[in-house]
Amino acid sequence: MKSLFLGKIFGIELELHWTFLLVMIFVIISQAIFSPQTFLPIIFLFFMLFLSVFLHELCHSLVSLSKHIKVKKIMLLPIGGVALSERMPENPKDEFLIAIAGPLFNFLVVFVLLAVVSVFNLPFPWEFFNNPQNIAKFEEYLLTYPLFAVLWVNFMLGAFNLFVPALPLDGGRVFRSLLALKFDYVKATHLATRASTIFAIMLFFLGFFSGSFMLTIIAALIYLGSNQEDQLVTLKHAFSHITISHLIKKRPFVIDESKTLKEAKELMLKKNVTSLLVKRNKGYGIILSEDIVKQKANIDSQISKYAAELPILSANSASSDVMEKFYTTGHPFLPIIHNSKLIGILEASSLEKLQKLHILQKLKP
C-alpha cells in the first residue's frame, strides 16, 4: 500500500504511512462502538500526537536544511516520524544540532503551556504533580484537560527521543555525536550501535515479560535501525575512495515524461525491463512497472503525473556517497551527469555486487 501524500512544506514532502491510517481508523471505530463518551477526547489526543510528531520532524528538517542537507520527505508513522535526508551529517556538531532540534521543540511546548496555564489560571490538573497517589487518575486527567494532554504528548515525545541513547532515535544520534568528538565517525557509530543493541535487548525482554506488545515492536525497530545504520557507515567508509565511473551503464532506456503510461508499458515489454528513466523538463525521474499496474485505469495518462523524481549523481561521486543516496531513496537506479549531460545510470545491483565482493575480500584465509 502507498503512503498518503499530504502536501509540501519548505520543499519537503509530507506523507502519512498507511499503517498510521490503519491505526487511526481502528481507534475511531473502536471508540465510537465501545467508548462513545470518550470519543472526542481520544480523537483530540490522536490529533495532537500527529501534529506534535510532524512539528518535531519539521524542526529536525529545518536544521538539516540550514546545514545544506536536503530533506526529501517527512514520513509519519504510528510510533513516530522520520525525516528522510539525502545524506547523514558526519560533522559531530551538525549531527548534535539536528538531533536535539526535535526534542527541544517538544520541551519548549511544555514550558510555554505551563507558563500560559499559570499566568491565565486555565483549567489544569496541578494535583497530579502534587500528590503521587493521583497517578491512578492519569487517564481521566488526560481525557478531561486538553492542555494537559498536549503537554503530556510533547513531554513524552521529547523525553523518549532525547534521553534514550539508542540509534536511530535522537538520543542515539546525540550520543554518537559526542563519541565522535573523541573517536572517528565509524568507531563512534560502532559504539553507539553496541549500546543500542544492548538497550534493544533489554527493552524487548521488558516488553515480553510485562505483556507490552508496543515495547517489543520498538525494541525490534531500534535493533534493526541501529545495525542497518552501522552497516551503512562501515560500507561508506570502506568505499570512500572508490569512484563509480567503471560501474556506469552507458545506454539506459529513456522515455520522455510527455509519453503515456501505455507507451511506457510497451517499451518495458519490448526491452524486457521493469523500470525506465524518465526525461523531465528539469532533471530526471523513474517509472516502475508496478506504478503502471496500479494506474491501469489511467493507462493513457502522461508519465509526468506518476514518475518519481530522482537525485542526480556526478560521474566522480565516491561510491560511499552514492550508496547513501540509494539507501535513503530506495530507487533501483540513479542518473549520472557529466558536464550537464546524461552519460548513463548506476544500478543498485552494481553497488550490491561491490558490497558482496568487499565482504568476500575481508574474509580471513
VENTAZI-V82786 format. One line per field, one symbol per residue. phi: phi as a letter, one per 40 degrees, with the letter a starting at -180 (. if undefined). psi: psi as a letter, one per 20 degrees, with the letter a starting at -180 (. if undefined). Layout:
phi->???
psi->???
This chain:
phi->.ccccbhbafgbcbbbccccccccccccccccccaccbdccccccccccdcccccdcccdcccdcccgbcbcabbcbccibaccccaccbcdccccccccdcccccccccccccccccccfcdaccccccbdcccccdccccccbdccccccdccccccccccccbcccdccccdccccccbbccccccdccccccccccccccccccccgccccccccccccccccccccccccdccbcbbcbdcbcccbccbbccccccccccccccccgbbabcbcbdbgbbabbccccccbccbcccccdcbcccbcbbcccccdcccdcccccbgccabcbbbfgbcbibbcdccccccccccccccccc
psi->qqqopiaqpkjpqpqoqhhgggggggggghghghmhhjgghgggggghgggggghghhggghhghhjkoppgrppprhjbrpooqhrqpiphgggggghigghhgghggggggggggggjlqppmhhhhhohijhhjghgghihoghhggggghghgggghhjolpqkrhhhhggghhhihhrrhghhggghhghggggggghghghghijohghhgggghggggghghggghghgghjhjprjhiipohmqoqqqiirrhghgghhghgilrjqqppprgobqaqpqhhggghkhikhjqqhhhipqqpqpqqhjqqhghghhghghhjqhrqqpppljqpiaqpqhhhhhghghhggghipq.
